[in-house]
Amino acid sequence: MNPIALLARLGRTALAGLSAIGRAALFALRAFSHMVRPPYYPRELLQALLNIGWLSLPVVGLTAIFTGGALALQIYAGGARFNAEAVVPQIVAIGMVRELGPVLVGLMIAARVTSSIAAEIATMKVTEQIDALVTLSTHPMKYLVAPRVLAALITVPVLVGVGDIIGIMGGYTVAVQNLGFNSAAYLKNTVDFLEPLDIISSLVKGAAFGTIAAMMGCYYGMQSGRGAQGVGRATKGSVESAAVLILAANFVLTGVFFSL
């Protein structure tokens, strides 16, 4: 390929990527601005709280308990090579609270909630329901986007906290029932090892991941093309973007909290 043509293609790709990032950033700014300005729609917010928070508990709980149990088994098997089996409570606690709990909950929310939001809003756009909202003097950003983003910002940290607890208890159950650990000693080591910063970082990550998940669902839904293919592309793109951004945000936040 001609080097000039290659550079031109790379330039167009870079410009397209920067343009997409700019559009998403402006969309996020508009969403946050509508969250703090009246009018408000409490019914939509309550419905979003139910859909994002309460209805996500089963998948979050199951994911966390199996992850905690598997983590305990892996740490025990790995520690046995160095006669360090006793570190299971400490590593399960820090692994779940600092990393696995927030990330797994974030990815489950991206899989369940982001796809649902994107498909719902994209379908509304395809069927011209969003245009109908405009004709009724209802701002789509305020009615559709702001309640969902705010609900995710509120509920996902709670889900992360619940997931952390369930994951630790999954590790506790496996360690006590299968690996011969003393129940009281396991719980004491877990509580003694965790620090306030670990819990704070977990909840902050939950808030960030929830915001990303809801924002990507709303953004791709509002940008959807026409027809069933447009809805499908919006749904797929929203989940992919949310998952990648959650993992990138996890890296950044981990560096912020624990690099010192």
Backbone torsions as a table, in degrees:
resi	resn	phi	psi	omega
1	MET	NA	143.3	177.4
2	ASN	-59.2	129.5	-179.4
3	PRO	-56.4	-37.1	-179.9
4	ILE	-66.0	-41.7	178.1
5	ALA	-65.1	-38.2	178.2
6	LEU	-63.3	-45.5	178.3
7	LEU	-62.8	-38.7	178.3
8	ALA	-63.1	-41.8	179.2
9	ARG	-65.9	-42.4	177.4
10	LEU	-61.9	-40.8	178.8
11	GLY	-63.0	-43.7	178.6
12	ARG	-63.3	-39.4	178.6
13	THR	-64.7	-43.6	179.4
14	ALA	-63.4	-42.8	179.4
15	LEU	-65.3	-39.6	178.0
16	ALA	-64.2	-40.3	178.3
17	GLY	-65.0	-44.6	178.6
18	LEU	-64.8	-37.2	177.4
19	SER	-63.6	-41.5	178.5
20	ALA	-64.5	-41.9	178.2
21	ILE	-62.6	-41.9	178.4
22	GLY	-62.6	-43.3	179.0
23	ARG	-62.7	-42.8	179.5
24	ALA	-65.2	-39.8	179.4
25	ALA	-64.7	-43.4	177.8
26	LEU	-65.2	-37.3	176.7
27	PHE	-61.9	-43.8	179.5
28	ALA	-63.3	-41.8	179.1
29	LEU	-62.6	-42.5	178.1
30	ARG	-64.1	-39.2	179.6
31	ALA	-63.0	-45.1	179.9
32	PHE	-66.0	-36.6	179.0
33	SER	-65.5	-37.1	178.8
34	HIS	-73.6	-22.0	178.3
35	MET	-67.2	-28.7	-173.7
36	VAL	-104.6	-0.1	-178.9
37	ARG	-115.3	138.3	176.3
38	PRO	-70.8	162.5	3.4
39	PRO	-79.8	160.6	179.2
40	TYR	-112.5	158.2	-179.0
41	TYR	-126.2	82.5	-175.4
42	PRO	-61.9	-31.8	179.8
43	ARG	-65.1	-42.9	177.1
44	GLU	-64.3	-38.5	178.8
45	LEU	-64.6	-44.6	179.6
46	LEU	-63.2	-40.2	178.5
47	GLN	-64.5	-40.0	178.1
48	ALA	-67.5	-38.9	176.8
49	LEU	-60.0	-40.8	178.8
50	LEU	-66.0	-47.6	-175.9
51	ASN	-67.8	-42.6	-175.7
52	ILE	-81.4	-40.4	-174.4
53	GLY	-89.0	-70.5	-172.3
54	TRP	-62.7	-44.9	-176.1
55	LEU	-74.6	-10.7	176.3
56	SER	-90.6	-10.3	-176.5
57	LEU	-58.7	-44.2	-178.1
58	PRO	-59.0	-48.2	-177.8
59	VAL	-68.5	-36.0	177.7
60	VAL	-65.9	-44.5	-178.9
61	GLY	-63.9	-45.0	179.6
62	LEU	-65.1	-42.1	178.2
63	THR	-61.4	-44.3	-176.4
64	ALA	-67.8	-42.5	-174.8
65	ILE	-69.1	-39.3	178.2
66	PHE	-71.4	-35.5	177.6
67	THR	-66.3	-43.5	178.0
68	GLY	-61.8	-42.4	178.2
69	GLY	-65.0	-44.7	178.4
70	ALA	-64.1	-37.4	179.1
71	LEU	-63.4	-41.1	178.1
72	ALA	-62.5	-43.2	178.8
73	LEU	-63.6	-43.7	-178.9
74	GLN	-65.3	-43.2	-179.3
75	ILE	-66.6	-39.2	179.1
76	TYR	-64.7	-43.6	-179.9
77	ALA	-66.1	-41.0	178.6
78	GLY	-70.6	-40.7	179.7
79	GLY	-66.6	-27.5	179.9
80	ALA	-62.6	-25.2	178.7
81	ARG	-69.1	-22.9	-177.4
82	PHE	-120.7	17.4	-177.4
83	ASN	55.5	42.0	-178.1
84	ALA	-125.1	37.3	-179.3
85	GLU	-63.8	-22.9	-174.4
86	ALA	-70.2	-11.3	-177.0
87	VAL	-84.0	2.9	-177.2
88	VAL	-54.7	-49.7	-178.4
89	PRO	-59.6	-43.2	-177.1
90	GLN	-66.1	-45.3	-176.1
91	ILE	-72.4	-37.0	175.8
92	VAL	-61.3	-43.7	-178.6
93	ALA	-63.4	-50.9	-176.7
94	ILE	-70.1	-34.9	179.2
95	GLY	-66.3	-42.3	179.8
96	MET	-70.6	-45.9	-172.7
97	VAL	-74.6	-43.3	-176.3
98	ARG	-77.5	-41.4	-169.0
99	GLU	-124.5	-65.1	-168.6
100	LEU	-63.6	-41.1	-179.7
101	GLY	-59.1	-60.1	-179.8
102	PRO	-59.8	-43.8	-175.7
103	VAL	-67.0	-45.3	-178.9
104	LEU	-65.7	-41.0	177.1
105	VAL	-63.5	-43.0	178.2
106	GLY	-59.4	-43.3	179.8
107	LEU	-69.8	-36.1	175.6
108	MET	-65.5	-38.6	177.2
109	ILE	-66.8	-39.3	177.3
110	ALA	-61.8	-40.8	-179.0
111	ALA	-70.8	-40.2	-174.4
112	ARG	-91.0	-49.5	-171.0
113	VAL	-86.7	-45.6	-177.8
114	THR	-59.9	-45.6	179.5
115	SER	-62.9	-39.6	-179.6
116	SER	-65.4	-45.4	-180.0
117	ILE	-62.9	-46.2	-178.2
118	ALA	-61.9	-45.4	-179.5
119	ALA	-65.0	-40.0	-178.8
120	GLU	-65.1	-50.5	-177.5
121	ILE	-69.3	-38.6	178.0
122	ALA	-62.8	-39.8	177.4
123	THR	-65.2	-38.8	176.5
124	MET	-62.9	-37.6	179.0
125	LYS	-69.1	-43.1	-178.7
126	VAL	-63.0	-39.3	-178.6
127	THR	-88.6	10.4	175.0
128	GLU	64.7	22.9	175.9
129	GLN	-72.1	-30.9	176.8
130	ILE	-66.6	-39.5	175.3
131	ASP	-61.9	-35.7	178.0
132	ALA	-65.6	-37.3	176.7
133	LEU	-61.2	-41.5	-179.7
134	VAL	-63.0	-41.8	179.8
135	THR	-65.5	-23.4	177.2
136	LEU	-91.8	13.9	178.9
137	SER	61.6	34.0	175.9
138	THR	-112.6	121.7	-177.2
139	HIS	-74.4	123.1	-178.9
140	PRO	-59.5	-37.1	179.5
141	MET	-62.4	-40.2	-177.6
142	LYS	-76.1	-35.3	-175.6
143	TYR	-86.1	-36.2	-173.9
144	LEU	-102.8	-41.5	-170.7
145	VAL	-89.2	-53.7	-173.2
146	ALA	-56.9	-46.2	179.8
147	PRO	-62.3	-36.9	-178.5
148	ARG	-71.7	-41.4	178.5
149	VAL	-66.2	-43.6	179.1
150	LEU	-63.6	-40.8	178.9
151	ALA	-63.0	-41.2	178.0
152	ALA	-66.5	-39.8	178.3
153	LEU	-60.6	-33.2	-178.3
154	ILE	-83.4	-45.0	-167.9
155	THR	-86.7	-33.0	-175.1
156	VAL	-64.9	-39.3	173.3
157	PRO	-58.3	-36.2	176.7
158	VAL	-65.5	-42.8	177.2
159	LEU	-62.0	-38.8	177.9
160	VAL	-63.7	-44.3	177.5
161	GLY	-60.3	-44.0	177.6
162	VAL	-64.2	-42.5	178.6
163	GLY	-63.1	-39.8	176.8
164	ASP	-59.0	-47.1	-178.2
165	ILE	-64.0	-46.2	-179.0
166	ILE	-65.0	-39.5	178.4
167	GLY	-63.4	-43.0	177.5
168	ILE	-63.8	-40.1	178.8
169	MET	-69.0	-30.7	174.2
170	GLY	-64.1	-43.8	175.2
171	GLY	-63.7	-39.5	178.7
172	TYR	-61.8	-44.4	-178.3
173	THR	-63.1	-44.9	179.7
174	VAL	-65.7	-43.0	-177.6
175	ALA	-65.1	-41.1	-177.4
176	VAL	-76.9	-43.6	-174.9
177	GLN	-80.0	-34.4	-172.6
178	ASN	-110.2	-30.2	-171.9
179	LEU	-106.1	-1.1	173.5
180	GLY	80.5	20.9	178.1
181	PHE	-77.8	149.7	174.1
182	ASN	-76.4	133.2	-173.6
183	SER	-61.9	-51.1	-176.9
184	ALA	-65.2	-40.8	-179.7
185	ALA	-66.4	-38.4	179.2
186	TYR	-62.0	-48.0	-179.2
187	LEU	-65.4	-38.3	179.4
188	LYS	-64.3	-43.9	178.3
189	ASN	-62.9	-37.1	178.9
190	THR	-64.3	-48.8	-177.6
191	VAL	-66.8	-41.6	-177.7
192	ASP	-67.5	-30.6	-173.6
193	PHE	-81.5	-33.3	-178.5
194	LEU	-71.9	141.7	178.1
195	GLU	-115.9	158.2	179.4
196	PRO	-54.8	-36.4	-179.6
197	LEU	-62.2	-34.7	178.1
198	ASP	-61.5	-44.9	-178.3
199	ILE	-69.4	-42.7	179.4
200	ILE	-60.9	-45.5	-179.8
201	SER	-62.1	-37.6	180.0
202	SER	-64.0	-44.1	-178.8
203	LEU	-70.9	-37.7	177.1
204	VAL	-63.9	-42.5	176.3
205	LYS	-60.4	-40.8	178.6
206	GLY	-59.8	-43.9	178.7
207	ALA	-62.9	-43.3	179.8
208	ALA	-65.6	-44.9	-177.7
209	PHE	-66.7	-39.5	177.9
210	GLY	-63.3	-42.3	178.2
211	THR	-62.4	-43.9	179.1
212	ILE	-61.8	-45.8	-176.7
213	ALA	-61.5	-48.0	-178.8
214	ALA	-68.6	-39.5	-177.8
215	MET	-64.1	-42.0	179.9
216	MET	-67.3	-37.2	176.7
217	GLY	-63.2	-44.5	179.4
218	CYS	-67.5	-42.7	-176.4
219	TYR	-63.4	-49.2	-178.7
220	TYR	-69.2	-32.7	176.1
221	GLY	-64.6	-43.4	179.9
222	MET	-70.1	-26.7	-179.5
223	GLN	-93.8	8.2	-173.4
224	SER	-62.3	146.5	172.0
225	GLY	-80.4	179.8	-176.8
226	ARG	-83.1	153.3	173.8
227	GLY	83.4	176.8	-179.2
228	ALA	-63.5	-35.9	178.5
229	GLN	-64.1	-38.6	177.6
230	GLY	-63.0	-41.3	177.4
231	VAL	-64.6	-42.7	179.6
232	GLY	-63.6	-44.2	178.8
233	ARG	-64.3	-39.6	178.9
234	ALA	-63.8	-42.1	-179.7
235	THR	-65.5	-46.7	179.7
236	LYS	-63.9	-45.3	-179.0
237	GLY	-64.3	-36.2	-179.4
238	SER	-65.3	-43.5	-179.0
239	VAL	-67.9	-43.4	179.4
240	GLU	-61.4	-47.0	-178.3
241	SER	-65.4	-43.0	-179.5
242	ALA	-62.5	-43.5	-179.4
243	ALA	-62.9	-45.9	-179.5
244	VAL	-65.1	-43.8	-179.6
245	LEU	-66.9	-34.4	177.4
246	ILE	-64.6	-44.4	179.0
247	LEU	-66.6	-38.4	177.0
248	ALA	-66.3	-43.2	178.3
249	ALA	-64.2	-35.6	177.0
250	ASN	-61.7	-42.0	177.7
251	PHE	-61.9	-45.6	-178.7
252	VAL	-64.4	-47.7	-177.3
253	LEU	-67.0	-36.5	176.0
254	THR	-61.7	-41.9	176.0
255	GLY	-63.3	-38.4	179.7
256	VAL	-66.0	-43.8	-174.3
257	PHE	-81.2	-34.6	-167.9
258	PHE	-123.3	11.0	178.5
259	SER	-82.7	-18.5	-178.3
260	LEU	-78.1	NA	NA
